[in-house]
Amino acid sequence: MSGPWWDRAVIYQVYPRSYADSNGDGIGDLPGITSKLDHLAWLGVDALWLSPTFPSPNADWGYDVADYRGVHPDLGSLADMEQLLIEAERRHIRVLLDLVPNHTSDEHPWFHDPAKRDWYVWRDPKPDGSPPNNWKSVFGGPAWTLDDRSGQYYLHNFLAKQPDLDWWNEDVRHAFDEILRFWFDRGVAGFRIDVAHALVKDRQLRDNPPARPTDSPSWQRAGQWPKHNMGLPEAVDVHRRWRRVAEEYDPERLLVGETYTMELEKLATYAVPDGLQLCMNFVFLHAPFVAEQLAAVVGETERLLPASATPVWHASSHDDPRFATRWCNGDEAAIRCALVALLSLRGACILYQGDEIGMEAVDVPPEREHDMVGRDPGRTPMVWSEEDGAGFTAPGVEPWLPLGDRSRNVGAQRADPDSILTLTRDLIVLRKHRGLLTGAYERIEAPPGVWAFRREGGALVAANLGETAVVLEGVSGAIVIGSDRSRDDEVVEGPLELGPREAVVLAA
Ligand code: NOJ
């Protein structure tokens, strides 16, 4: 049961603009988050990860930072952040901010400071005036924009309004060491690190090769494998440098990397003992809700990660359609089943706000869209109650993104011992306090459609993700938590029957 706190942590991702609006302007804010800390303490999460809270022109909704030491005025002030940190600490909840070191906003003063021109990647056009190489932006089009004034192009892996920093530049490295310390000194428990896998680019800026048949659909669409502008091993040197800064503090600060790769072998290269403590696993997030496939991803992750590493599991985020919709098509039994499996895995779990109530993706009509690549459906306001404004904002106020269905809401579910929220809370208690979910992960043979595993020295977990009832032979013990709560405490002797989309945690 020993080890660092993040080894079995439940980290809860808050999308600050959509959590709770304290001042009735339709936008969530820091005092709003503070006002919900009792909910989070009740839920039992160990830490909050706040999506970016810094001043930003919001070309990419905070992931384009104009000042790494401030707070976005829409969200509040530094004093509000201080208050949030104090109130979270009072409740033993750690707070992680979202560091965006790959790029700044083009409105960051650094980008306009002639003395800092070499903090970014500037290059002359080719003789025919075209960009220096063939790199594509993740958001489409070339990764280079011409600056008419200087006649040079600058690099941006994302939007033109997000110029990439040059991580070969020691001054950039030093500047971020100081930014980390600035927040660590203020009591921030760590950072989630945006684009942690792509900080360092090929020094010679070589052209990317064509996409390979095995590459992800998005690389296929772009027509190239971003061999030279993403996933360079030198990013790990930067992680190591940050780890040394994190270790200057007591308690040690946590670095959670957005280590985006669809290859588990590659993921394992980030999970070094002296680098990021937690590396997010996007292969799991993007796997289909099929027992055999999820089990294969988890098994491979367990096999490939170094023994010292803590696996990380998440199923929703502000970038991806919510799991309740994507995996479960809104079906409550399936949502419950997914939560049982997710929260029983070895390692750290990240819940995205609303996962705990089975919140679904919301249709956002074109006239209310904000995001340029269609990620609004997963970013709509948290549903706290059934009333007008959903407890997110005052009744009569139009929230910045539309509210979805209010029938699944925190208020109603807190009062219901059989709700998704109560199930989530009980699973978190089980995960943290009962010793049944601490041992190694071991997959167990199971009928088609069933994902079954044992936690060494503890529970047996079986999830029937299929649509027909199944029987697992030779399983006996007592059900500690079932996705169907009426089965809690049931004693199983011999065959375990599971209905469609039903999961149990069993003390064997
Ligand atoms: C990953 C973030 O999660 C996403 O929201 C953002 O658009 C890109 N990085 C660029 O910062």
Residues whose N, C-alpha, C, O or C-beta is under 5 A from the ligand:
A	BS01	NOJ	D60 Y63 F158 D194 V195 D319
